[in-house]
Amino acid sequence: MPIYEYECQKCGEMTEAWQSFSDRPLVKCEKCKGKLRKLISQNSFHLKGSGWYTTDYASKASTLKSETKTSEKNKTKPAESKAAAGTENKKTPHE
């Protein structure tokens, strides 16, 4: 359930309330019975569980990138591998 912040327009008292999305906003200050104004507050949240980028895709993507880089480093160009193979199989005239 979200926490909402209210400020009394009469006495300036700040109040927090745990309310469901469907609950009506608070209207009267408990301290002075003045009118409350709902505030817009900065919030933060962390997505947990299956189906979110950080839990299901982020680690896989970084692993795939590192595997791709490693496999690309180990590959040789076809022309270089043919040339290397050709020199290994050639016999010198002295043999």
mmCIF file as gemmi writes it, N, C-alpha and C atoms, coordinates in Angstrom:
data_model
loop_
_atom_site.group_PDB
_atom_site.id
_atom_site.type_symbol
_atom_site.label_atom_id
_atom_site.label_alt_id
_atom_site.label_comp_id
_atom_site.label_asym_id
_atom_site.label_entity_id
_atom_site.label_seq_id
_atom_site.pdbx_PDB_ins_code
_atom_site.Cartn_x
_atom_site.Cartn_y
_atom_site.Cartn_z
_atom_site.occupancy
_atom_site.B_iso_or_equiv
_atom_site.pdbx_formal_charge
_atom_site.auth_seq_id
_atom_site.auth_asym_id
_atom_site.pdbx_PDB_model_num
ATOM 1 N N . MET Axp A 1 ? 0.832 -1.175 0 1 0 ? 1 A 1
ATOM 2 C CA . MET Axp A 1 ? 0 0 0 1 0 ? 1 A 1
ATOM 3 C C . MET Axp A 1 ? 0.883 1.248 0 1 0 ? 1 A 1
ATOM 4 N N . PRO Axp A 2 ? 0.503 2.245 -0.758 1 0 ? 2 A 1
ATOM 5 C CA . PRO Axp A 2 ? 1.303 3.466 -0.826 1 0 ? 2 A 1
ATOM 6 C C . PRO Axp A 2 ? 1.147 4.332 0.429 1 0 ? 2 A 1
ATOM 7 N N . ILE Axp A 3 ? 2.167 5.111 0.677 1 0 ? 3 A 1
ATOM 8 C CA . ILE Axp A 3 ? 2.135 6.093 1.758 1 0 ? 3 A 1
ATOM 9 C C . ILE Axp A 3 ? 1.938 7.457 1.114 1 0 ? 3 A 1
ATOM 10 N N . TYR Axp A 4 ? 0.9 8.174 1.563 1 0 ? 4 A 1
ATOM 11 C CA . TYR Axp A 4 ? 0.613 9.502 1.04 1 0 ? 4 A 1
ATOM 12 C C . TYR Axp A 4 ? 0.975 10.539 2.093 1 0 ? 4 A 1
ATOM 13 N N . GLU Axp A 5 ? 1.427 11.7 1.625 1 0 ? 5 A 1
ATOM 14 C CA . GLU Axp A 5 ? 1.753 12.801 2.52 1 0 ? 5 A 1
ATOM 15 C C . GLU Axp A 5 ? 0.725 13.911 2.346 1 0 ? 5 A 1
ATOM 16 N N . TYR Axp A 6 ? 0.367 14.501 3.479 1 0 ? 6 A 1
ATOM 17 C CA . TYR Axp A 6 ? -0.586 15.609 3.498 1 0 ? 6 A 1
ATOM 18 C C . TYR Axp A 6 ? 0.01 16.745 4.311 1 0 ? 6 A 1
ATOM 19 N N . GLU Axp A 7 ? -0.378 17.966 3.95 1 0 ? 7 A 1
ATOM 20 C CA . GLU Axp A 7 ? 0.033 19.143 4.704 1 0 ? 7 A 1
ATOM 21 C C . GLU Axp A 7 ? -1.213 19.954 5.038 1 0 ? 7 A 1
ATOM 22 N N . CYS Axp A 8 ? -1.302 20.366 6.301 1 0 ? 8 A 1
ATOM 23 C CA . CYS Axp A 8 ? -2.432 21.194 6.73 1 0 ? 8 A 1
ATOM 24 C C . CYS Axp A 8 ? -2.202 22.62 6.237 1 0 ? 8 A 1
ATOM 25 N N . GLN Axp A 9 ? -3.208 23.182 5.612 1 0 ? 9 A 1
ATOM 26 C CA . GLN Axp A 9 ? -3.098 24.547 5.095 1 0 ? 9 A 1
ATOM 27 C C . GLN Axp A 9 ? -3.252 25.592 6.203 1 0 ? 9 A 1
ATOM 28 N N . LYS Axp A 10 ? -3.742 25.167 7.369 1 0 ? 10 A 1
ATOM 29 C CA . LYS Axp A 10 ? -3.948 26.093 8.48 1 0 ? 10 A 1
ATOM 30 C C . LYS Axp A 10 ? -2.725 26.15 9.414 1 0 ? 10 A 1
ATOM 31 N N . CYS Axp A 11 ? -2.277 24.962 9.903 1 0 ? 11 A 1
ATOM 32 C CA . CYS Axp A 11 ? -1.175 24.943 10.875 1 0 ? 11 A 1
ATOM 33 C C . CYS Axp A 11 ? 0.154 24.478 10.286 1 0 ? 11 A 1
ATOM 34 N N . GLY Axp A 12 ? 0.174 23.94 9.054 1 0 ? 12 A 1
ATOM 35 C CA . GLY Axp A 12 ? 1.406 23.493 8.407 1 0 ? 12 A 1
ATOM 36 C C . GLY Axp A 12 ? 1.87 22.113 8.833 1 0 ? 12 A 1
ATOM 37 N N . GLU Axp A 13 ? 1.082 21.417 9.656 1 0 ? 13 A 1
ATOM 38 C CA . GLU Axp A 13 ? 1.426 20.074 10.127 1 0 ? 13 A 1
ATOM 39 C C . GLU Axp A 13 ? 1.498 19.108 8.947 1 0 ? 13 A 1
ATOM 40 N N . MET Axp A 14 ? 2.553 18.294 8.931 1 0 ? 14 A 1
ATOM 41 C CA . MET Axp A 14 ? 2.727 17.271 7.89 1 0 ? 14 A 1
ATOM 42 C C . MET Axp A 14 ? 2.252 15.93 8.445 1 0 ? 14 A 1
ATOM 43 N N . THR Axp A 15 ? 1.494 15.192 7.634 1 0 ? 15 A 1
ATOM 44 C CA . THR Axp A 15 ? 0.94 13.904 8.044 1 0 ? 15 A 1
ATOM 45 C C . THR Axp A 15 ? 1.187 12.885 6.941 1 0 ? 15 A 1
ATOM 46 N N . GLU Axp A 16 ? 1.5 11.651 7.351 1 0 ? 16 A 1
ATOM 47 C CA . GLU Axp A 16 ? 1.625 10.543 6.401 1 0 ? 16 A 1
ATOM 48 C C . GLU Axp A 16 ? 0.488 9.568 6.66 1 0 ? 16 A 1
ATOM 49 N N . ALA Axp A 17 ? -0.02 8.952 5.607 1 0 ? 17 A 1
ATOM 50 C CA . ALA Axp A 17 ? -1.111 7.981 5.754 1 0 ? 17 A 1
ATOM 51 C C . ALA Axp A 17 ? -0.907 6.835 4.775 1 0 ? 17 A 1
ATOM 52 N N . TRP Axp A 18 ? -1.042 5.595 5.277 1 0 ? 18 A 1
ATOM 53 C CA . TRP Axp A 18 ? -1.022 4.403 4.428 1 0 ? 18 A 1
ATOM 54 C C . TRP Axp A 18 ? -2.428 4.245 3.882 1 0 ? 18 A 1
ATOM 55 N N . GLN Axp A 19 ? -2.576 4.357 2.582 1 0 ? 19 A 1
ATOM 56 C CA . GLN Axp A 19 ? -3.891 4.277 1.982 1 0 ? 19 A 1
ATOM 57 C C . GLN Axp A 19 ? -3.855 3.449 0.71 1 0 ? 19 A 1
ATOM 58 N N . SER Axp A 20 ? -4.949 2.779 0.469 1 0 ? 20 A 1
ATOM 59 C CA . SER Axp A 20 ? -5.124 2.047 -0.778 1 0 ? 20 A 1
ATOM 60 C C . SER Axp A 20 ? -5.391 3.057 -1.896 1 0 ? 20 A 1
ATOM 61 N N . PHE Axp A 21 ? -5.204 2.639 -3.126 1 0 ? 21 A 1
ATOM 62 C CA . PHE Axp A 21 ? -5.483 3.512 -4.262 1 0 ? 21 A 1
ATOM 63 C C . PHE Axp A 21 ? -6.96 3.932 -4.291 1 0 ? 21 A 1
ATOM 64 N N . SER Axp A 22 ? -7.822 3.067 -3.824 1 0 ? 22 A 1
ATOM 65 C CA . SER Axp A 22 ? -9.258 3.346 -3.878 1 0 ? 22 A 1
ATOM 66 C C . SER Axp A 22 ? -9.763 4.161 -2.681 1 0 ? 22 A 1
ATOM 67 N N . ASP Axp A 23 ? -8.933 4.368 -1.643 1 0 ? 23 A 1
ATOM 68 C CA . ASP Axp A 23 ? -9.354 5.166 -0.481 1 0 ? 23 A 1
ATOM 69 C C . ASP Axp A 23 ? -9.509 6.638 -0.849 1 0 ? 23 A 1
ATOM 70 N N . ARG Axp A 24 ? -10.464 7.288 -0.191 1 0 ? 24 A 1
ATOM 71 C CA . ARG Axp A 24 ? -10.641 8.726 -0.386 1 0 ? 24 A 1
ATOM 72 C C . ARG Axp A 24 ? -9.514 9.47 0.328 1 0 ? 24 A 1
ATOM 73 N N . PRO Axp A 25 ? -9.06 10.586 -0.242 1 0 ? 25 A 1
ATOM 74 C CA . PRO Axp A 25 ? -7.998 11.358 0.411 1 0 ? 25 A 1
ATOM 75 C C . PRO Axp A 25 ? -8.476 11.938 1.75 1 0 ? 25 A 1
ATOM 76 N N . LEU Axp A 26 ? -7.523 12.142 2.664 1 0 ? 26 A 1
ATOM 77 C CA . LEU Axp A 26 ? -7.851 12.776 3.942 1 0 ? 26 A 1
ATOM 78 C C . LEU Axp A 26 ? -8.179 14.239 3.689 1 0 ? 26 A 1
ATOM 79 N N . VAL Axp A 27 ? -9.09 14.805 4.492 1 0 ? 27 A 1
ATOM 80 C CA . VAL Axp A 27 ? -9.499 16.185 4.259 1 0 ? 27 A 1
ATOM 81 C C . VAL Axp A 27 ? -9.302 17.097 5.469 1 0 ? 27 A 1
ATOM 82 N N . LYS Axp A 28 ? -9.286 16.531 6.7 1 0 ? 28 A 1
ATOM 83 C CA . LYS Axp A 28 ? -9.17 17.361 7.9 1 0 ? 28 A 1
ATOM 84 C C . LYS Axp A 28 ? -7.933 16.991 8.714 1 0 ? 28 A 1
ATOM 85 N N . CYS Axp A 29 ? -7.244 18.007 9.187 1 0 ? 29 A 1
ATOM 86 C CA . CYS Axp A 29 ? -6.07 17.844 10.042 1 0 ? 29 A 1
ATOM 87 C C . CYS Axp A 29 ? -6.518 17.332 11.416 1 0 ? 29 A 1
ATOM 88 N N . GLU Axp A 30 ? -5.832 16.313 11.941 1 0 ? 30 A 1
ATOM 89 C CA . GLU Axp A 30 ? -6.181 15.778 13.256 1 0 ? 30 A 1
ATOM 90 C C . GLU Axp A 30 ? -5.816 16.762 14.374 1 0 ? 30 A 1
ATOM 91 N N . LYS Axp A 31 ? -4.842 17.62 14.128 1 0 ? 31 A 1
ATOM 92 C CA . LYS Axp A 31 ? -4.357 18.547 15.157 1 0 ? 31 A 1
ATOM 93 C C . LYS Axp A 31 ? -5.274 19.767 15.307 1 0 ? 31 A 1
ATOM 94 N N . CYS Axp A 32 ? -5.608 20.448 14.198 1 0 ? 32 A 1
ATOM 95 C CA . CYS Axp A 32 ? -6.363 21.703 14.279 1 0 ? 32 A 1
ATOM 96 C C . CYS Axp A 32 ? -7.668 21.687 13.477 1 0 ? 32 A 1
ATOM 97 N N . LYS Axp A 33 ? -7.96 20.556 12.827 1 0 ? 33 A 1
ATOM 98 C CA . LYS Axp A 33 ? -9.171 20.402 12.002 1 0 ? 33 A 1
ATOM 99 C C . LYS Axp A 33 ? -9.167 21.289 10.75 1 0 ? 33 A 1
ATOM 100 N N . GLY Axp A 34 ? -7.966 21.778 10.375 1 0 ? 34 A 1
ATOM 101 C CA . GLY Axp A 34 ? -7.834 22.561 9.157 1 0 ? 34 A 1
ATOM 102 C C . GLY Axp A 34 ? -7.883 21.671 7.922 1 0 ? 34 A 1
ATOM 103 N N . LYS Axp A 35 ? -7.913 22.277 6.757 1 0 ? 35 A 1
ATOM 104 C CA . LYS Axp A 35 ? -8.012 21.557 5.489 1 0 ? 35 A 1
ATOM 105 C C . LYS Axp A 35 ? -6.639 20.99 5.097 1 0 ? 35 A 1
ATOM 106 N N . LEU Axp A 36 ? -6.621 19.702 4.71 1 0 ? 36 A 1
ATOM 107 C CA . LEU Axp A 36 ? -5.377 19.052 4.278 1 0 ? 36 A 1
ATOM 108 C C . LEU Axp A 36 ? -5.218 19.145 2.771 1 0 ? 36 A 1
ATOM 109 N N . ARG Axp A 37 ? -3.974 19.244 2.362 1 0 ? 37 A 1
ATOM 110 C CA . ARG Axp A 37 ? -3.624 19.259 0.937 1 0 ? 37 A 1
ATOM 111 C C . ARG Axp A 37 ? -2.697 18.063 0.695 1 0 ? 37 A 1
ATOM 112 N N . LYS Axp A 38 ? -3.041 17.256 -0.293 1 0 ? 38 A 1
ATOM 113 C CA . LYS Axp A 38 ? -2.226 16.092 -0.64 1 0 ? 38 A 1
ATOM 114 C C . LYS Axp A 38 ? -0.975 16.56 -1.366 1 0 ? 38 A 1
ATOM 115 N N . LEU Axp A 39 ? 0.181 16.063 -0.925 1 0 ? 39 A 1
ATOM 116 C CA . LEU Axp A 39 ? 1.45 16.462 -1.528 1 0 ? 39 A 1
ATOM 117 C C . LEU Axp A 39 ? 1.92 15.442 -2.546 1 0 ? 39 A 1
ATOM 118 N N . ILE Axp A 40 ? 2.682 15.906 -3.49 1 0 ? 40 A 1
ATOM 119 C CA . ILE Axp A 40 ? 3.326 15.005 -4.447 1 0 ? 40 A 1
ATOM 120 C C . ILE Axp A 40 ? 4.751 14.801 -3.948 1 0 ? 40 A 1
ATOM 121 N N . SER Axp A 41 ? 5.084 13.578 -3.629 1 0 ? 41 A 1
ATOM 122 C CA . SER Axp A 41 ? 6.381 13.271 -3.038 1 0 ? 41 A 1
ATOM 123 C C . SER Axp A 41 ? 7.237 12.47 -3.998 1 0 ? 41 A 1
ATOM 124 N N . GLN Axp A 42 ? 8.534 12.566 -3.794 1 0 ? 42 A 1
ATOM 125 C CA . GLN Axp A 42 ? 9.46 11.733 -4.573 1 0 ? 42 A 1
ATOM 126 C C . GLN Axp A 42 ? 9.355 10.316 -4.034 1 0 ? 42 A 1
ATOM 127 N N . ASN Axp A 43 ? 9.313 9.373 -4.926 1 0 ? 43 A 1
ATOM 128 C CA . ASN Axp A 43 ? 9.248 7.986 -4.477 1 0 ? 43 A 1
ATOM 129 C C . ASN Axp A 43 ? 10.317 7.173 -5.175 1 0 ? 43 A 1
ATOM 130 N N . SER Axp A 44 ? 10.558 5.997 -4.648 1 0 ? 44 A 1
ATOM 131 C CA . SER Axp A 44 ? 11.461 5.059 -5.299 1 0 ? 44 A 1
ATOM 132 C C . SER Axp A 44 ? 10.938 3.659 -5.03 1 0 ? 44 A 1
ATOM 133 N N . PHE Axp A 45 ? 11.246 2.769 -5.931 1 0 ? 45 A 1
ATOM 134 C CA . PHE Axp A 45 ? 10.846 1.388 -5.754 1 0 ? 45 A 1
ATOM 135 C C . PHE Axp A 45 ? 11.823 0.506 -6.498 1 0 ? 45 A 1
ATOM 136 N N . HIS Axp A 46 ? 11.88 -0.726 -6.107 1 0 ? 46 A 1
ATOM 137 C CA . HIS Axp A 46 ? 12.773 -1.688 -6.741 1 0 ? 46 A 1
ATOM 138 C C . HIS Axp A 46 ? 11.934 -2.847 -7.249 1 0 ? 46 A 1
ATOM 139 N N . LEU Axp A 47 ? 12.091 -3.181 -8.505 1 0 ? 47 A 1
ATOM 140 C CA . LEU Axp A 47 ? 11.33 -4.262 -9.101 1 0 ? 47 A 1
ATOM 141 C C . LEU Axp A 47 ? 11.994 -5.585 -8.744 1 0 ? 47 A 1
ATOM 142 N N . LYS Axp A 48 ? 11.237 -6.486 -8.168 1 0 ? 48 A 1
ATOM 143 C CA . LYS Axp A 48 ? 11.765 -7.79 -7.765 1 0 ? 48 A 1
ATOM 144 C C . LYS Axp A 48 ? 10.907 -8.883 -8.375 1 0 ? 48 A 1
ATOM 145 N N . GLY Axp A 49 ? 11.51 -10.043 -8.543 1 0 ? 49 A 1
ATOM 146 C CA . GLY Axp A 49 ? 10.739 -11.183 -9.008 1 0 ? 49 A 1
ATOM 147 C C . GLY Axp A 49 ? 10.934 -11.445 -10.484 1 0 ? 49 A 1
ATOM 148 N N . SER Axp A 50 ? 10.311 -12.478 -10.928 1 0 ? 50 A 1
ATOM 149 C CA . SER Axp A 50 ? 10.447 -12.923 -12.302 1 0 ? 50 A 1
ATOM 150 C C . SER Axp A 50 ? 9.737 -11.969 -13.257 1 0 ? 50 A 1
ATOM 151 N N . GLY Axp A 51 ? 10.353 -11.753 -14.415 1 0 ? 51 A 1
ATOM 152 C CA . GLY Axp A 51 ? 9.721 -10.947 -15.443 1 0 ? 51 A 1
ATOM 153 C C . GLY Axp A 51 ? 10.275 -9.555 -15.567 1 0 ? 51 A 1
ATOM 154 N N . TRP Axp A 52 ? 11.208 -9.164 -14.74 1 0 ? 52 A 1
ATOM 155 C CA . TRP Axp A 52 ? 11.768 -7.822 -14.796 1 0 ? 52 A 1
ATOM 156 C C . TRP Axp A 52 ? 13.151 -7.876 -15.425 1 0 ? 52 A 1
ATOM 157 N N . TYR Axp A 53 ? 13.57 -6.795 -16.02 1 0 ? 53 A 1
ATOM 158 C CA . TYR Axp A 53 ? 14.858 -6.731 -16.712 1 0 ? 53 A 1
ATOM 159 C C . TYR Axp A 53 ? 16.018 -7.085 -15.789 1 0 ? 53 A 1
ATOM 160 N N . THR Axp A 54 ? 16.053 -6.519 -14.586 1 0 ? 54 A 1
ATOM 161 C CA . THR Axp A 54 ? 17.204 -6.72 -13.703 1 0 ? 54 A 1
ATOM 162 C C . THR Axp A 54 ? 17.343 -8.153 -13.243 1 0 ? 54 A 1
ATOM 163 N N . THR Axp A 55 ? 16.242 -8.898 -13.129 1 0 ? 55 A 1
ATOM 164 C CA . THR Axp A 55 ? 16.343 -10.27 -12.64 1 0 ? 55 A 1
ATOM 165 C C . THR Axp A 55 ? 16.441 -11.302 -13.76 1 0 ? 55 A 1
ATOM 166 N N . ASP Axp A 56 ? 15.896 -10.993 -14.918 1 0 ? 56 A 1
ATOM 167 C CA . ASP Axp A 56 ? 15.824 -12.015 -15.956 1 0 ? 56 A 1
ATOM 168 C C . ASP Axp A 56 ? 16.711 -11.775 -17.175 1 0 ? 56 A 1
ATOM 169 N N . TYR Axp A 57 ? 17.004 -10.515 -17.481 1 0 ? 57 A 1
ATOM 170 C CA . TYR Axp A 57 ? 17.696 -10.253 -18.733 1 0 ? 57 A 1
ATOM 171 C C . TYR Axp A 57 ? 19.059 -9.599 -18.576 1 0 ? 57 A 1
ATOM 172 N N . ALA Axp A 58 ? 19.252 -8.784 -17.575 1 0 ? 58 A 1
ATOM 173 C CA . ALA Axp A 58 ? 20.485 -7.997 -17.458 1 0 ? 58 A 1
ATOM 174 C C . ALA Axp A 58 ? 21.713 -8.892 -17.344 1 0 ? 58 A 1
ATOM 175 N N . SER Axp A 59 ? 21.684 -9.893 -16.48 1 0 ? 59 A 1
ATOM 176 C CA . SER Axp A 59 ? 22.857 -10.744 -16.301 1 0 ? 59 A 1
ATOM 177 C C . SER Axp A 59 ? 23.098 -11.61 -17.538 1 0 ? 59 A 1
ATOM 178 N N . LYS Axp A 60 ? 22.051 -12.056 -18.197 1 0 ? 60 A 1
ATOM 179 C CA . LYS Axp A 60 ? 22.195 -12.866 -19.397 1 0 ? 60 A 1
ATOM 180 C C . LYS Axp A 60 ? 22.823 -12.049 -20.526 1 0 ? 60 A 1
ATOM 181 N N . ALA Axp A 61 ? 22.413 -10.815 -20.666 1 0 ? 61 A 1
ATOM 182 C CA . ALA Axp A 61 ? 22.94 -9.96 -21.732 1 0 ? 61 A 1
ATOM 183 C C . ALA Axp A 61 ? 24.426 -9.707 -21.543 1 0 ? 61 A 1
ATOM 184 N N . SER Axp A 62 ? 24.855 -9.443 -20.314 1 0 ? 62 A 1
ATOM 185 C CA . SER Axp A 62 ? 26.274 -9.191 -20.085 1 0 ? 62 A 1
ATOM 186 C C . SER Axp A 62 ? 27.083 -10.468 -20.28 1 0 ? 62 A 1
ATOM 187 N N . THR Axp A 63 ? 26.535 -11.624 -19.924 1 0 ? 63 A 1
ATOM 188 C CA . THR Axp A 63 ? 27.221 -12.892 -20.127 1 0 ? 63 A 1
ATOM 189 C C . THR Axp A 63 ? 27.373 -13.178 -21.612 1 0 ? 63 A 1
ATOM 190 N N . LEU Axp A 64 ? 26.323 -12.938 -22.389 1 0 ? 64 A 1
ATOM 191 C CA . LEU Axp A 64 ? 26.388 -13.175 -23.829 1 0 ? 64 A 1
ATOM 192 C C . LEU Axp A 64 ? 27.408 -12.264 -24.494 1 0 ? 64 A 1
ATOM 193 N N . LYS Axp A 65 ? 27.495 -11.021 -24.069 1 0 ? 65 A 1
ATOM 194 C CA . LYS Axp A 65 ? 28.461 -10.093 -24.635 1 0 ? 65 A 1
ATOM 195 C C . LYS Axp A 65 ? 29.874 -10.563 -24.381 1 0 ? 65 A 1
ATOM 196 N N . SER Axp A 66 ? 30.162 -11.001 -23.154 1 0 ? 66 A 1
ATOM 197 C CA . SER Axp A 66 ? 31.519 -11.445 -22.835 1 0 ? 66 A 1
ATOM 198 C C . SER Axp A 66 ? 31.864 -12.732 -23.579 1 0 ? 66 A 1
ATOM 199 N N . GLU Axp A 67 ? 30.896 -13.644 -23.736 1 0 ? 67 A 1
ATOM 200 C CA . GLU Axp A 67 ? 31.136 -14.877 -24.49 1 0 ? 67 A 1
ATOM 201 C C . GLU Axp A 67 ? 31.399 -14.57 -25.96 1 0 ? 67 A 1
ATOM 202 N N . THR Axp A 68 ? 30.664 -13.639 -26.53 1 0 ? 68 A 1
ATOM 203 C CA . THR Axp A 68 ? 30.842 -13.26 -27.928 1 0 ? 68 A 1
ATOM 204 C C . THR Axp A 68 ? 32.216 -12.65 -28.141 1 0 ? 68 A 1
ATOM 205 N N . LYS Axp A 69 ? 32.643 -11.774 -27.258 1 0 ? 69 A 1
ATOM 206 C CA . LYS Axp A 69 ? 33.955 -11.151 -27.377 1 0 ? 69 A 1
ATOM 207 C C . LYS Axp A 69 ? 35.056 -12.193 -27.296 1 0 ? 69 A 1
ATOM 208 N N . THR Axp A 70 ? 34.927 -13.163 -26.383 1 0 ? 70 A 1
ATOM 209 C CA . THR Axp A 70 ? 35.933 -14.209 -26.235 1 0 ? 70 A 1
ATOM 210 C C . THR Axp A 70 ? 36.005 -15.071 -27.483 1 0 ? 70 A 1
ATOM 211 N N . SER Axp A 71 ? 34.861 -15.465 -28.036 1 0 ? 71 A 1
ATOM 212 C CA . SER Axp A 71 ? 34.859 -16.313 -29.222 1 0 ? 71 A 1
ATOM 213 C C . SER Axp A 71 ? 35.4 -15.566 -30.44 1 0 ? 71 A 1
ATOM 214 N N . GLU Axp A 72 ? 35.14 -14.259 -30.523 1 0 ? 72 A 1
ATOM 215 C CA . GLU Axp A 72 ? 35.664 -13.47 -31.635 1 0 ? 72 A 1
ATOM 216 C C . GLU Axp A 72 ? 37.176 -13.327 -31.552 1 0 ? 72 A 1
ATOM 217 N N . LYS Axp A 73 ? 37.721 -13.237 -30.365 1 0 ? 73 A 1
ATOM 218 C CA . LYS Axp A 73 ? 39.178 -13.131 -30.2 1 0 ? 73 A 1
ATOM 219 C C . LYS Axp A 73 ? 39.868 -14.434 -30.603 1 0 ? 73 A 1
ATOM 220 N N . ASN Axp A 74 ? 39.219 -15.564 -30.337 1 0 ? 74 A 1
ATOM 221 C CA . ASN Axp A 74 ? 39.829 -16.867 -30.623 1 0 ? 74 A 1
ATOM 222 C C . ASN Axp A 74 ? 39.723 -17.27 -32.09 1 0 ? 74 A 1
ATOM 223 N N . LYS Axp A 75 ? 38.882 -16.61 -32.856 1 0 ? 75 A 1
ATOM 224 C CA . LYS Axp A 75 ? 38.737 -16.925 -34.278 1 0 ? 75 A 1
ATOM 225 C C . LYS Axp A 75 ? 39.912 -16.346 -35.054 1 0 ? 75 A 1
ATOM 226 N N . THR Axp A 76 ? 40.349 -17.07 -36.073 1 0 ? 76 A 1
ATOM 227 C CA . THR Axp A 76 ? 41.368 -16.535 -36.977 1 0 ? 76 A 1
ATOM 228 C C . THR Axp A 76 ? 40.725 -16.301 -38.323 1 0 ? 76 A 1
ATOM 229 N N . LYS Axp A 77 ? 41.311 -15.439 -39.099 1 0 ? 77 A 1
ATOM 230 C CA . LYS Axp A 77 ? 40.775 -15.15 -40.42 1 0 ? 77 A 1
ATOM 231 C C . LYS Axp A 77 ? 41.023 -16.348 -41.321 1 0 ? 77 A 1
ATOM 232 N N . PRO Axp A 78 ? 40.115 -16.657 -42.252 1 0 ? 78 A 1
ATOM 233 C CA . PRO Axp A 78 ? 40.28 -17.819 -43.137 1 0 ? 78 A 1
ATOM 234 C C . PRO Axp A 78 ? 41.586 -17.767 -43.933 1 0 ? 78 A 1
ATOM 235 N N . ALA Axp A 79 ? 41.976 -16.624 -44.43 1 0 ? 79 A 1
ATOM 236 C CA . ALA Axp A 79 ? 43.203 -16.528 -45.22 1 0 ? 79 A 1
ATOM 237 C C . ALA Axp A 79 ? 44.417 -16.835 -44.36 1 0 ? 79 A 1
ATOM 238 N N . GLU Axp A 80 ? 44.41 -16.376 -43.127 1 0 ? 80 A 1
ATOM 239 C CA . GLU Axp A 80 ? 45.533 -16.629 -42.229 1 0 ? 80 A 1
ATOM 240 C C . GLU Axp A 80 ? 45.61 -18.106 -41.876 1 0 ? 80 A 1
ATOM 241 N N . SER Axp A 81 ? 44.484 -18.752 -41.634 1 0 ? 81 A 1
ATOM 242 C CA . SER Axp A 81 ? 44.503 -20.159 -41.247 1 0 ? 81 A 1
ATOM 243 C C . SER Axp A 81 ? 44.936 -21.034 -42.416 1 0 ? 81 A 1
ATOM 244 N N . LYS Axp A 82 ? 44.536 -20.697 -43.644 1 0 ? 82 A 1
ATOM 245 C CA . LYS Axp A 82 ? 44.965 -21.461 -44.822 1 0 ? 82 A 1
ATOM 246 C C . LYS Axp A 82 ? 46.456 -21.297 -45.043 1 0 ? 82 A 1
ATOM 247 N N . ALA Axp A 83 ? 46.942 -20.089 -44.892 1 0 ? 83 A 1
ATOM 248 C CA . ALA Axp A 83 ? 48.368 -19.842 -45.086 1 0 ? 83 A 1
ATOM 249 C C . ALA Axp A 83 ? 49.176 -20.587 -44.039 1 0 ? 83 A 1
ATOM 250 N N . ALA Axp A 84 ? 48.706 -20.577 -42.795 1 0 ? 84 A 1
ATOM 251 C CA . ALA Axp A 84 ? 49.41 -21.272 -41.72 1 0 ? 84 A 1
ATOM 252 C C . ALA Axp A 84 ? 49.379 -22.776 -41.967 1 0 ? 84 A 1
ATOM 253 N N . ALA Axp A 85 ? 48.257 -23.304 -42.431 1 0 ? 85 A 1
ATOM 254 C CA . ALA Axp A 85 ? 48.14 -24.738 -42.703 1 0 ? 85 A 1
ATOM 255 C C . ALA Axp A 85 ? 49.035 -25.133 -43.87 1 0 ? 85 A 1
ATOM 256 N N . GLY Axp A 86 ? 49.125 -24.271 -44.868 1 0 ? 86 A 1
ATOM 257 C CA . GLY Axp A 86 ? 49.948 -24.586 -46.03 1 0 ? 86 A 1
ATOM 258 C C . GLY Axp A 86 ? 51.44 -24.63 -45.687 1 0 ? 86 A 1
ATOM 259 N N . THR Axp A 87 ? 51.928 -23.817 -44.813 1 0 ? 87 A 1
ATOM 260 C CA . THR Axp A 87 ? 53.347 -23.825 -44.453 1 0 ? 87 A 1
ATOM 261 C C . THR Axp A 87 ? 53.674 -25.003 -43.569 1 0 ? 87 A 1
ATOM 262 N N . GLU Axp A 88 ? 52.74 -25.482 -42.785 1 0 ? 88 A 1
ATOM 263 C CA . GLU Axp A 88 ? 53.009 -26.614 -41.9 1 0 ? 88 A 1
ATOM 264 C C . GLU Axp A 88 ? 53.107 -27.897 -42.705 1 0 ? 88 A 1
ATOM 265 N N . ASN Axp A 89 ? 52.334 -28.037 -43.779 1 0 ? 89 A 1
ATOM 266 C CA . ASN Axp A 89 ? 52.289 -29.28 -44.547 1 0 ? 89 A 1
ATOM 267 C C . ASN Axp A 89 ? 53.358 -29.335 -45.631 1 0 ? 89 A 1
ATOM 268 N N . LYS Axp A 90 ? 53.976 -28.212 -45.962 1 0 ? 90 A 1
ATOM 269 C CA . LYS Axp A 90 ? 54.992 -28.213 -47 1 0 ? 90 A 1
ATOM 270 C C . LYS Axp A 90 ? 56.272 -28.835 -46.486 1 0 ? 90 A 1
ATOM 271 N N . LYS Axp A 91 ? 56.862 -29.655 -47.338 1 0 ? 91 A 1
ATOM 272 C CA . LYS Axp A 91 ? 58.167 -30.23 -46.99 1 0 ? 91 A 1
ATOM 273 C C . LYS Axp A 91 ? 59.232 -29.446 -47.697 1 0 ? 91 A 1
ATOM 274 N N . THR Axp A 92 ? 60.281 -29.252 -47.032 1 0 ? 92 A 1
ATOM 275 C CA . THR Axp A 92 ? 61.398 -28.542 -47.651 1 0 ? 92 A 1
ATOM 276 C C . THR Axp A 92 ? 62.117 -29.473 -48.602 1 0 ? 92 A 1
ATOM 277 N N . PRO Axp A 93 ? 62.807 -28.958 -49.598 1 0 ? 93 A 1
ATOM 278 C CA . PRO Axp A 93 ? 63.477 -29.822 -50.558 1 0 ? 93 A 1
ATOM 279 C C . PRO Axp A 93 ? 64.577 -30.671 -49.908 1 0 ? 93 A 1
ATOM 280 N N . HIS Axp A 94 ? 65.061 -30.31 -48.745 1 0 ? 94 A 1
ATOM 281 C CA . HIS Axp A 94 ? 66.128 -31.047 -48.104 1 0 ? 94 A 1
ATOM 282 C C . HIS Axp A 94 ? 65.62 -32.256 -47.355 1 0 ? 94 A 1
ATOM 283 N N . GLU Axp A 95 ? 64.335 -32.463 -47.22 1 0 ? 95 A 1
ATOM 284 C CA . GLU Axp A 95 ? 63.823 -33.6 -46.442 1 0 ? 95 A 1
ATOM 285 C C . GLU Axp A 95 ? 63.63 -34.797 -47.277 1 0 ? 95 A 1
